[in-house]
Amino acid sequence: MSKKKQKRHITKNEQVKGKTKETKNQGKKKLSVLIIISAIVSLIACFAAMPTISTLIEASMSKTPFLLFAFLVPFLLFVYALTIGKKISQQIVLYVFLALLIFNLSIGLLSLLTYWNITSFELVNQLKIFQKFAIIPSVMFGGVMIIINKNKINSTINSINQKTENQIISDKNFVQKHPKISKIFCVGALSKLFHREGIKAILIFFIGLLLTMFIYGHDLGKQDLWSDEYQVVATAKGYTETGEFKKWDFIENEISETPYSRAYPHTWLIAQSYKVFGISEWSSRIVSVVFGVIFYVLFFWLLLTWFGSLEVAGLVALVVISEFYFIHLFRMTRMYSILIPLTFTTFYLFFRALTGTNKYKIINEKITKFVNKFFNFNLLYFLAALVFALFSFIIHVNSIVILIAVYLLLFYLSITTKEKKYWYNFILATIIGVITGGIYLNSLSGWTNMEITFFENRAYQYIEFLFQAPFMTNTGVILAFMSVFLMFTLTNKPLKTKLAFFLFPIAITVILFVYIIEYKGVAYRYISHIAPLVIFVVVGVYLLIMKSLYHKFIYWFALLFIVVLSIISGIQGNDRVLNDNKVFPHYSEAYKVINENAKSNDAVFGQYLRAFYLQNVMSKVKNINMLNESKYSIQQFITDLKKHKKGWITWSIPKSYHIQYPIIKFVRNFFVKHSGTGINSTNVEVYYYDSTMIPPSVIDEKSFNRAINTNVNLHMRRGETFMFWMKPEIKSAPIVIGDSLNGIRFDFIDDNLKNGISLCYRINGTEKCYKTQAINTKQGKWLHFVWQQESGKKGAKWNFYINGVKALSEQYAQNLEFSPVFGIVDLLGLSQDIRIYEYFLPENQIKQVYNNGQMLLQSVLEDGDTKYAPIHHFKFNPN
């Protein structure tokens, strides 16, 4: 070989080596970037879990094991990441993540099964402690797993995209063959859908449609109107009668001067229902059911059109329609049933508008050219999106989350596409947002029940709400973080843009509702319009991971698991909505005693009185509006009681926080209870009073508070005997002495006390519980309970008596080092004759107080020359 040829050969080899080295360096750089991203996302996951983790550390374990655990896991993971080419590390990461995921999914299933007592709350709660710690390694292993298997994931996505391209061709063929059908609104779209997807899509769609109609529509009028339904019904009735958005006064049977203009399109629709069907619970809720069905159709169709996966569209739709909160909202007379489909449609239209181009000539060529330079979007979709956004905003202010997400999408597209039209509109949107946002925020607190707190608020319940379906919150959070990793590994830019657009409103909602916006009450309905997006992301990522990285058997099992969870959730949701008294107050049943016994000139004190169910008696009684806690004072209550010598007092238990608690406590202590906890399950408390029941000493707020103040200091280091009579309510905690770390608690286990009573004591956060034998009694019978201790020292004996018979006896394992204050708490049941003796009473004295089941009137007990006087004795008026 000549020297020239040798030089050329050497040069080529050097070039090849250089390119190979450069390729490797690029690969290492990419790997380094991915590892850094993994670390950042894992760190975010740590912070997301910290509120719970920090509490667990302080309560039950030292910080050292946790810190070792927190640093060891990332170290091992980075070792795996650096060995990215080795098959064994890939398999380890893959199946460790699968094991962690199965662990999290199993706890979600066990949590659902506690509803039927198939699994115990104690077991699930213990497992959830471990689950909290599993969030961090799950996110870390999952992130590394996605990074090292990105090619498989992208290959799966490409195969789905190929299917989508075939679907587009199928749609064009259908339009050519059936042009008339294709132009019919909704029918054409569904026809194209069924043509390209075949009989399987038709079956899935119609099965889901029938399920939706049944779940949302059956027994619609079974429950009474409740909560904010009442004000919507009153306004719809007022509009039906007068054409004005003012509340109807069911007490005076005439229009009031109280306007209610919130979500007036929704109110208008209900008024139309009244004109056709008359006013009833059923006709009030049918509008929500109709929009629930519309939402199912839109959601299924748009997801299938948008992503081309029948499994994802079908399963996500199934999860949404079977989720308890959606069953609740689509069977309730509130604007959220319209907000949810409106918001999702607005979301879809904006995306199609911003990622499309203008296809229309506008007036002339110059204007069209200008538009195509600065506003080259699909203008038809854009105009439709603006209309839907306006209606969404009228329905509820929280829909503004979508506009903020659109703003972020503009910024994202400006960076990723580098097209000038996105930059122009991003700057324009910034200017408009600053001007309108400033004006809006200035007036926000004046007409809504929200407040802007700017990171003073910590409403972590919204994280629970957002990520609970279908796998429970912790698993939902893990899979949501997996979607962030996917953002950095996907090669399909359109899909990456769609995923980003889904993540924007989710992130905004978490930031706004957890840290910035504070409502008077934390509720799912405030974020319900964003929850379907979260469900799509969680279920979509779950299925993508299973389909791309695991065996077909595991993938089909994963599909089946979602179906099973949805069926269980749907059955429970249906039962909770129809039969769970914690959700719906039963005014019609609770008010029977007033309807049947109210006399002329009786007073009816009502906090949010539902006069719709008292129309027969309101004309002859005096209505006293208790307003809310800030407007109805204790002094006003005393004045009204003195003025009206007899009558009725009622409130809904879920809304009782709107009454000053001393008023509630006074009523429960002194007046006769006819409805509510301990009497029935109406969730509405009703009391009767007359002048003889009011202590004569109550003349002002000071004496009022003295009458209900029952606090007594307990040393808990000496002998004590504490006793009371009670009609217990099922699964309640009737008495608590102490605080969250130290004290005594009595729990009734279940209905009819079949499993007895649990008595627990806590010392420095460590709890020890004992259970009595079953008690042969029916709920509603008075029981007598006694707890006593010799002293608070280690080894001291304590006893627990039920109806004069010793049920438990044990010794303290360590000293009690606290001095709590006992107060009459919000008992779940009726109580009488509460006594505290500063002595360890002998058994014969306990039997003397029990008095063979008859309540003893005297306070001081006598045993020969010895007298036992209580340090506290409180007598309730008997019922």
Summary of the structure (lengths in Angstrom):
residues: 879
radius of gyration: 32.9
end to end distance: 115.2
largest distance: 129.6
contacts: 2759
relative contact order: 0.06
helix: 60%
strand: 14%
